[in-house]
Amino acid sequence: MLCWGNAKDGQLGIAMERDPVFEPRNCHVFSGRGLKEIACGGQHSMFLLHDGSVYTCGSNSCGQLGHNKPGTSPELVGALDTQTITMMSSGRAHSMAVNEQGQVFAWGAGEGGQLGLGTAEAAVRIPR
């Protein structure tokens, strides 16, 4: 996997860097682990592996990582560990994932109703 761009919040998965990464850099964090898909939000990134697990890193200002760990390197979204996730998406500060049964999980910024939960919550920190 190659990565580049702003890394001040750890969203590239290669630790935090004050200056942007202007040229593609090898990111070996998922080497040999079956990376299937990547989704990038405003200041966070999501990684879906072929086994259906989801990892996140970067800013967690609105709970968009789905866990309370530092966002400097990708961490498993533990609330989804009993699910087999097949696809995912991210917005500026929210994240969504769909399991193999078609059930949608959403977390992060929800003040504008973007999580589809029927409420306007500022921060949903655990996928639901």
C-alpha positions as CSV (number, residue, x, y, z in Angstrom):
1,M,0.0,0.0,0.0
2,L,1.2,3.5,-0.8
3,C,0.1,6.5,1.2
4,W,0.6,10.3,1.0
5,G,-1.0,13.5,2.1
6,N,-1.6,15.1,5.5
7,A,-0.5,13.0,8.4
8,K,-0.8,15.5,11.3
9,D,-3.5,13.3,12.9
10,G,-2.0,10.0,12.0
11,Q,-4.6,9.4,9.3
12,L,-2.0,7.8,6.9
13,G,-1.4,4.9,9.4
14,I,2.3,5.7,9.5
15,A,2.4,7.7,12.8
16,M,1.9,11.5,13.0
17,E,4.0,13.8,10.9
18,R,3.9,17.6,11.2
19,D,4.5,18.2,7.5
20,P,2.4,16.6,4.7
21,V,3.8,13.6,2.8
22,F,4.1,14.9,-0.7
23,E,5.3,11.7,-2.5
24,P,3.9,8.2,-2.2
25,R,5.5,6.2,0.6
26,N,5.3,2.5,1.3
27,C,3.1,1.7,4.2
28,H,3.7,-1.8,5.4
29,V,1.2,-1.9,8.3
30,F,-1.1,-4.4,6.5
31,S,1.5,-6.2,4.4
32,G,0.5,-9.9,4.0
33,R,-2.8,-9.4,5.9
34,G,-5.1,-9.1,2.9
35,L,-6.1,-5.5,2.6
36,K,-9.3,-5.2,0.6
37,E,-10.4,-1.6,0.7
38,I,-9.5,1.8,2.1
39,A,-11.8,4.8,2.8
40,C,-10.6,8.2,3.8
41,G,-12.5,10.9,5.7
42,G,-11.5,14.5,6.4
43,Q,-8.9,13.5,9.1
44,H,-9.2,9.7,9.5
45,S,-8.8,6.6,7.4
46,M,-10.5,3.2,7.4
47,F,-9.0,-0.1,6.3
48,L,-11.1,-3.2,5.5
49,L,-9.3,-6.6,5.4
50,H,-10.5,-9.6,3.4
51,D,-11.4,-11.4,6.7
52,G,-14.1,-8.7,7.3
53,S,-12.3,-6.8,10.0
54,V,-12.1,-3.0,10.1
55,Y,-9.2,-0.8,11.3
56,T,-9.2,2.9,11.7
57,C,-6.6,5.7,12.5
58,G,-6.4,9.5,12.5
59,S,-8.5,12.1,14.3
60,N,-11.1,10.8,16.7
61,S,-12.6,14.2,17.5
62,C,-16.2,13.0,17.0
63,G,-15.7,9.3,17.6
64,Q,-15.1,8.5,14.0
65,L,-12.5,5.8,14.8
66,G,-15.0,3.7,16.7
67,H,-12.6,3.0,19.5
68,N,-10.8,5.1,22.2
69,K,-7.3,4.3,21.3
70,P,-4.8,6.8,20.0
71,G,-5.2,7.3,16.3
72,T,-1.6,7.3,15.3
73,S,-1.6,3.8,13.9
74,P,-4.5,1.6,12.7
75,E,-6.5,-0.1,15.4
76,L,-9.2,-2.7,15.2
77,V,-12.8,-1.5,15.6
78,G,-13.6,-3.9,18.4
79,A,-17.3,-3.3,18.4
80,L,-17.4,-4.9,14.9
81,D,-15.3,-7.9,15.7
82,T,-18.3,-10.3,15.7
83,Q,-19.3,-9.0,12.2
84,T,-18.0,-9.8,8.8
85,I,-17.9,-6.4,7.1
86,T,-18.1,-6.4,3.3
87,M,-18.0,-2.7,2.6
88,M,-17.4,0.6,4.3
89,S,-17.4,4.4,3.7
90,S,-16.4,7.5,5.5
91,G,-17.4,11.1,5.5
92,R,-15.6,14.2,6.9
93,A,-15.9,12.9,10.5
94,H,-18.1,9.9,10.4
95,S,-17.7,6.2,9.4
96,M,-20.1,3.5,8.1
97,A,-19.8,-0.2,7.5
98,V,-22.1,-2.9,6.1
99,N,-22.0,-6.5,7.2
100,E,-22.6,-9.6,5.0
101,Q,-26.3,-9.6,6.0
102,G,-26.7,-6.0,4.8
103,Q,-26.9,-4.4,8.3
104,V,-25.4,-0.9,8.4
105,F,-23.3,0.3,11.3
106,A,-22.6,4.0,11.8
107,W,-20.5,6.1,14.1
108,G,-18.8,9.5,14.4
109,A,-20.2,13.0,13.9
110,G,-24.0,12.9,13.7
111,E,-25.2,16.4,14.4
112,G,-26.7,16.7,10.9
113,G,-28.3,13.3,10.9
114,Q,-25.7,11.8,8.6
115,L,-25.5,8.6,10.6
116,G,-29.1,7.7,9.7
117,L,-29.9,6.8,13.3
118,G,-32.9,9.0,13.5
119,T,-31.2,11.4,16.0
120,A,-28.8,14.3,15.7
121,E,-26.0,13.4,18.1
122,A,-22.8,15.3,18.1
123,A,-20.6,12.2,18.6
124,V,-21.4,8.5,18.4
125,R,-18.2,6.8,19.6
126,I,-19.3,3.1,19.3
127,P,-20.7,1.7,16.0
128,R,-24.4,1.0,16.1
